[in-house]
Amino acid sequence: MPKRMNDDARPRVTGRAIRNSMAARYLNEIWSEHDSGFVFAAAMHRERAQWKEVPFSVSRSWIDLSEIFDKFPSEEYNLYFCPNAFSEMKRRREYALPSSLAWCDIDGADPDKFVPPPSVLVETSPCRFQGVWKFVGKMPVERCEAVSRGLAYRHNGDRNGWSVTKLLRVPWTINHKPQYRRPPVKLLRFDQSRIMNWPRVSPSHQSAVIAANAADSAVNKEIGRQLETPPKPLISKYRRHLPPMARSLIMNPLTFYSDRSKAIFIIIAGLYAIDVPRDEIAHILFHTVYFRSKHGTSVGALTKEVDRVLAKLEARNG
């Protein structure tokens, strides 16, 4: 009779290990839709202004995600992923590859009323959802975005979450938004079958996608490359004159403001208050954790955010 293994010698499988294994399986299932390119996972610390994106090659049959789960445990970090693939190791729209997916922040809308229903349904916090749709055949990026936009507009989802660079929460992790009590992110549905027919796209949604992405023209690609230069000299130039809250949000990694939209407003308003030129405001904002975690490296989103806030400030001071 073989000897019984000592309990202390047995490999211990912890709850965290099981959750990480399930999360890794989920991400690999989503990313298996792609034949090539790079996909992205991301982590944001629950208290500090710390943001990290990690690219993975989809050329492997199974992507080892232990790097991100070990370095960024879900007990301390919000974990995200982008369902789409990119030709370069940058999550930017100009590098996005054709996809068989659509996606949507369903938020507080009723997911059962979406037509077609989402193939993948995730509850990110109590009664708030995100969805992914898996279709037969790949479509150009513009079509995928237009379908995603149409789903959100028709069924009262988040109207700002249709970009191909969109980040979604990872199931089997924790939502650390302060207004919640650290709820687990739950996978409610994962239908392996594919939806046969892509929804028809209305001309208005197609036109809106084309217009919104006009900032990704060749000219703005060059602007994007210029923005990659760290703004440390600019920050040093203005930091003594910045209002305290804006200075803290820009410079202090231990300060984390949970409302990203409000943090972006405070940063732009603080720089505007000391007469920083528009292009330098954009350069500084581009490198903040609040912008990166919300929009990635989208030059179009940067332009939209800066123009929106400056228009409000100028109208207020007019």
C-alpha positions, 0 to 999 in steps of 0.5 A: 500500500502506498504511503499517505502523503503528509498533509503539510507536504501537500501543495496548498491551493488557496482561494486566491489561486483559484480565483486567479486561475478562473480569471486567467481562463476567462481572459484567455477565452476572450482573447482566443478570438484573436489570431495575432497582435497584442492584448492588454491587462491593466491594474489601478491601486485602490488608494494610490494613484498608480496605474500599470498596463501590461501587454501580452502577445496572443501568438501563444496558445495560452497567455500566462497571466501570473505576472499581473496577478502576482504583482497586482493582487486583486485585494489591493488593485482594480484589474481591467482588460481590453477585449480587443487586439492591437498590432503594436504594444500600445493600446491605441486606436490606430493599432487596433485590429479587426474584431469579432466582438462588440462591448458595452458598459451596460451599467444600470440598464436591464441586460435582458432587454439588449437585442441581441443579448450579450454573449458574456455578462459580468456584474461589476458591482450590485446591479451594474453590468458590462457585456461582450458580444461574440459574432461570426466573422471579423469586422473592421474597427469602425463597424465594431465601434458603431455596433457597440455604440448602437447597443449602448444608445438603444438600450440605455447603456453608457454612451461613452464606452464604445471605443475599441480601446475600452477597458472592462473589469476582470471577473473574480477580482474586487471592485474597490470603488469607495462607494461600494463595499468591495464587491466581487466582480462576478461572471454571470454568463459566458455563451460559447456560441456565436451570434450569426448576424451582426446588427445593422448600424444606423448611419448616425452611429456610423457617422458619429464613430467616424467623426469622433475618430477624426483625431486619429488622423496622420496629423494627430498620430504625430501629436500622439508621439509628441505627447509620449515625452514625459512632462516633468519639465512642464510640471516643474515649471508650474508646480509652485503656482498650481492650486493645492488640489490640482498639484496633489492630483498631478504630482502625488502618487499617494493621493487618489481621487475616486471620481476620475472625471472630477479629477480631470476637471480639477487638473485642467481647471488648476492649470487654466487658472495659472494661464498654462497654454492649452497644448501644455495642459493637454500634455500634462493631463495625458500622463496622469493616472486619471486620464490614462485609466479612463481613456488610455492613450487616445488623442481624440479623447484628450482633445475632447476632455480639454476642449470640454472643460476649457469651454466651461471655464471660459464661459464661466469667466466670460 
